[in-house]
């Protein structure tokens, strides 16, 4: 239903001369076989709509990396995904094995007070754990599909420390709540200016592009 609505709207816009390029993001994929089946079903619907409307619009299918397994087999997912977006809230939950709601209303404050955790992992990316998975996913994904677009979606996208880390990884964009976009853009610009990383350490995508130009707001239903 959602894909049909997206492509009906895209065709309607194209009929008015508006350039459109819908991107459909499939969430929570853990295996390439699962993603392949889901993409085939959704792409059939997209093609049926375009045939009925008598129009063709360029489109892409991608996936959200939200579970550790997806990060570890990102090269296989890249066979069927044309872009990645890290769902960092869910990836943090599944990596730590904790619920954000339970943690933030119960034991997380005590963990921070006692120094068990240095920062709230739901506010700033845990670079040693979640960040390591992100790095693996990027390297594997772009190793299979050079030029793969990668970003993050979630409140982490408005955190300056997380944005600096994303810049180091070579991400293309960050997405966050609208009110955090100005801070995100400024943090991304600072990360770009402070970048002194040797070329030999850059990702396989090549010279990094700062996500400053792609700090976008996340729309919610």
C-alpha positions as CSV (number, residue, x, y, z in Angstrom):
1,X,0.0,0.0,0.0
2,X,2.8,2.4,0.9
3,X,4.8,1.7,-2.2
4,X,1.7,2.0,-4.4
5,X,1.0,5.4,-2.8
6,X,4.6,6.5,-3.3
7,X,4.7,5.6,-7.0
8,X,1.2,7.0,-7.7
9,X,2.3,10.3,-6.3
10,X,5.6,10.1,-8.2
11,X,3.8,9.5,-11.5
12,X,1.4,12.4,-10.7
13,X,4.3,14.7,-10.1
14,X,6.1,13.6,-13.2
15,X,2.9,14.3,-15.2
16,X,3.2,17.9,-14.0
17,X,6.8,18.2,-15.1
18,X,8.2,17.7,-11.6
19,X,11.5,15.7,-11.4
20,X,11.1,12.9,-9.0
21,X,13.4,10.1,-7.8
22,X,11.6,8.0,-5.1
23,X,13.8,6.0,-2.8
24,X,12.1,3.1,-1.0
25,X,13.8,2.0,2.2
26,X,13.2,-1.6,3.5
27,X,13.6,-1.8,7.3
28,X,15.0,-4.5,9.5
29,X,16.4,-6.8,6.8
30,X,18.8,-9.4,8.3
31,X,19.5,-11.6,5.4
32,X,20.1,-11.1,1.7
33,X,17.4,-13.7,0.8
34,X,14.9,-11.7,2.9
35,X,15.8,-8.5,1.2
36,X,15.6,-10.1,-2.2
37,X,12.1,-11.3,-1.6
38,X,10.9,-8.0,-0.2
39,X,12.5,-6.0,-3.0
40,X,10.9,-8.2,-5.7
41,X,7.5,-7.9,-4.2
42,X,7.7,-4.1,-3.8
43,X,9.3,-3.6,-7.2
44,X,6.4,-5.6,-8.8
45,X,4.0,-3.2,-7.2
46,X,6.0,-0.1,-8.4
47,X,6.2,-1.4,-12.0
48,X,2.5,-2.2,-11.9
49,X,1.7,1.4,-10.9
50,X,4.0,2.9,-13.5
51,X,2.4,0.7,-16.2
52,X,-1.1,1.7,-15.2
53,X,-0.1,5.3,-15.2
54,X,1.8,5.1,-18.5
55,X,4.9,6.6,-17.0
56,X,8.3,5.6,-15.8
57,X,10.2,7.4,-13.0
58,X,13.7,6.6,-11.8
59,X,13.8,4.9,-8.4
60,X,16.0,3.1,-6.0
61,X,15.5,0.5,-3.3
62,X,17.6,0.4,-0.2
63,X,17.6,-0.9,3.3
64,X,18.0,0.2,6.9
65,X,20.8,-1.4,8.9
66,X,19.2,-1.9,12.3
67,X,20.5,-5.3,13.5
68,X,24.1,-6.5,14.0
69,X,23.7,-9.3,11.5
70,X,22.8,-6.9,8.7
71,X,26.1,-4.9,9.3
72,X,28.1,-8.1,9.2
73,X,26.6,-9.3,5.9
74,X,26.3,-5.9,4.3
75,X,28.1,-7.0,1.2
76,X,25.4,-9.5,0.6
77,X,22.7,-6.9,1.3
78,X,24.3,-4.6,-1.2
79,X,23.4,-7.0,-4.0
80,X,19.8,-5.9,-3.6
81,X,20.1,-2.5,-1.8
82,X,21.2,0.6,-3.7
83,X,21.6,2.6,-0.6
84,X,22.0,2.0,3.2
85,X,20.7,4.0,6.1
86,X,21.7,3.2,9.6
87,X,18.7,3.1,12.0
88,X,21.0,4.0,14.9
89,X,18.4,3.9,17.6
90,X,17.4,0.3,16.8
91,X,21.0,-0.7,16.0
92,X,22.0,0.6,19.4
93,X,19.2,-1.4,21.1
94,X,20.0,-4.6,19.3
95,X,23.7,-4.3,19.8
96,X,23.4,-3.6,23.5
97,X,20.5,-6.0,23.9
98,X,18.5,-3.4,25.8
99,X,15.3,-1.4,25.3
100,X,15.8,2.3,25.1
101,X,12.6,3.0,27.0
102,X,13.5,0.6,29.8
103,X,17.1,1.8,30.0
104,X,16.4,5.5,30.1
105,X,13.7,5.2,32.7
106,X,15.5,2.8,34.9
107,X,19.1,1.8,35.0
108,X,20.9,4.0,32.5
109,X,21.1,7.0,34.8
110,X,22.8,4.8,37.4
111,X,25.2,3.4,34.8
112,X,26.2,7.0,33.8
113,X,26.5,8.1,37.4
114,X,28.8,5.2,38.3
115,X,30.8,5.6,35.1
116,X,29.8,2.2,33.7
117,X,29.0,4.1,30.6
118,X,30.7,7.3,29.8
119,X,27.9,8.7,27.6
120,X,24.2,7.8,26.9
121,X,24.5,5.5,23.8
122,X,21.1,6.6,22.7
123,X,22.3,10.2,22.5
124,X,25.9,9.7,21.2
125,X,27.0,6.8,19.1
126,X,28.9,4.1,20.9
127,X,31.9,4.1,18.6
128,X,33.5,1.0,20.0
129,X,30.5,-1.2,19.5
130,X,27.8,0.3,17.3
131,X,30.4,2.4,15.4
132,X,32.5,-0.7,14.7
133,X,29.5,-2.4,13.1
134,X,28.8,0.7,11.1
135,X,32.4,0.7,9.8
136,X,32.1,-3.0,8.8
137,X,28.9,-2.4,7.0
138,X,30.2,0.6,5.1
139,X,33.4,-1.2,4.0
140,X,31.6,-4.4,3.0
141,X,28.7,-2.6,1.3
142,X,30.9,-0.3,-0.8
143,X,33.2,-3.2,-1.5
144,X,30.3,-4.9,-3.2
145,X,28.6,-1.8,-4.6
146,X,31.1,1.1,-5.2
147,X,29.5,4.5,-4.7
148,X,26.9,3.1,-2.3
149,X,25.1,6.0,-0.6
150,X,25.1,5.6,3.2
151,X,23.6,7.8,5.9
152,X,22.0,7.6,9.3
153,X,18.5,8.2,10.5
154,X,17.5,9.0,14.0
155,X,18.3,11.5,16.9
156,X,21.9,10.5,16.7
157,X,21.9,12.5,13.5
158,X,21.6,15.7,15.5
159,X,24.5,15.0,17.9
160,X,27.8,16.8,17.1
161,X,30.0,14.0,18.3
162,X,28.1,11.5,16.3
163,X,28.2,13.7,13.2
164,X,32.0,14.0,13.5
165,X,32.3,10.2,13.7
166,X,30.0,9.8,10.7
167,X,32.2,12.2,8.8
168,X,35.2,10.0,9.6
169,X,33.4,7.0,8.3
170,X,32.6,8.8,5.0
171,X,28.8,8.9,5.3
172,X,26.9,11.0,2.8
173,X,24.2,12.4,5.0
174,X,22.6,12.5,8.4
175,X,18.9,12.7,9.1
176,X,17.3,14.0,12.3
177,X,14.3,15.9,13.7
178,X,13.7,19.2,12.0
179,X,14.6,21.3,15.1
180,X,18.1,19.7,15.2
181,X,19.0,20.3,11.5
182,X,20.8,23.7,12.1
183,X,23.0,22.1,14.8
184,X,23.6,19.1,12.6
185,X,24.7,21.3,9.6
186,X,27.0,23.3,11.8
187,X,28.5,20.2,13.4
188,X,29.1,18.6,9.9
189,X,30.8,21.8,8.7
190,X,33.1,21.8,11.8
191,X,33.9,18.1,11.1
192,X,34.8,18.9,7.5
193,X,37.0,21.8,8.5
194,X,38.8,19.8,11.2
195,X,39.4,16.8,8.9
196,X,43.0,16.0,8.7
197,X,42.7,12.3,8.0
198,X,45.3,10.8,5.7
199,X,44.0,9.7,2.3
200,X,45.2,6.2,3.0
201,X,42.6,5.9,5.8
202,X,39.6,7.0,3.8
203,X,36.9,4.6,2.9
204,X,36.7,2.8,-0.4
205,X,34.3,5.4,-1.7
206,X,37.2,7.8,-2.2
207,X,37.5,11.4,-1.0
208,X,34.9,12.1,1.7
209,X,32.0,14.4,1.2
210,X,30.9,16.2,4.4
211,X,27.4,15.4,5.4
212,X,27.0,19.1,6.0
213,X,25.3,19.5,2.7
214,X,22.9,16.6,3.4
215,X,21.7,17.2,7.0
216,X,18.0,16.5,6.4
217,X,14.9,16.4,8.6
218,X,13.2,13.1,9.3
219,X,9.6,13.1,8.5
220,X,7.3,11.1,10.8
221,X,3.9,9.8,10.2
